[in-house]
Amino acid sequence: MATCTNPATALTVMKIAASGRAQTAGMSTRMTSQSRKHRGYRTQAAFAQYIRTLFPYAEPTGAGRQGRDILSTPGVWFELKARTGFNPLAALKQIEKEKAEITTADHGVAVLRMNGQGEANIGEWVVCMRVDTLTQLLKEAGYGQEG
C-alpha cells in the first residue's frame, strides 16, 4: 500500500477507507480483495472450530490456497464459500477437480456462509453436495435397505 506524506491527504484517505467507500484508483480493488481474504480465513477458522466435535484435529488451510479448506477431516472434503456470487455447480466441480488431482474418495461438501451470517450461527450456514454424496452418507449412517 502506498505511503502518504501529506497529513491532510492521509486523513482524507483514512476517512474514506473507514467509511468503506475507498473509490480511489487501485484502492477499492485491493481493499475489497483483502477484506474477502480475511472473511474467507475467518470463515475457515470458525468452521474448523465448529466441527472439532466431529473432527478433533480440524484446521483451516488458510485463504487462497489450493485444495481442501479444512484439514484433518478424514472422509470429507470441505470447500467453504463466503461470498455473494455463489455458484453451486462451480463449487462442486472445483471439489471434484481438486479431489481428482490427489486421487481421494472423500465426500465433497461445499459450505456456504451467506451474507449476514456470522460466526455465531454456523449451524444455520448452508451445505451443498451432490445427491449421490447425500445418499452415500445416509447409507453409511444406516438409512435405507441393505442388499
C-alpha positions, 0 to 999 in steps of 0.5 A: 500500500502506498505511503502518504506524506501529506497529513491532510491527504492521509486523513482524507484517505483514512476517512474514506477507507473507514467509511468503506467507500475507498473509490480511489484508483487501485484502492477499492480493488485491493481493499475489497480483495483483502477484506474477502481474504480475511472473511474467507480465513475467518470463515475457515477458522470458525468452521474448523472450530465448529466441527472439532466435535466431529473432527478433533484435529480440524484446521483451516488451510488458510485463504487462497490456497489450493485444495481442501479448506479444512484439514484433518477431516478424514472422509470429507472434503470441505470447500467453504464459500463466503461470498455473494456470487455463489455458484453451486455447480462451480463449487462442486466441480472445483471439489471434484477437480481438486479431489481428482488431482490427489486421487481421494474418495472423500465426500465433497461438501461445499459450505456456504456462509451467506451474507449476514451470517456470522460466526455465531450461527454456523449451524444455520450456514448452508451445505451443498453436495451432490445427491449421490454424496447425500445418499452415500452418507445416509447409507453409511449412517444406516438409512435405507435397505441393505442388499 
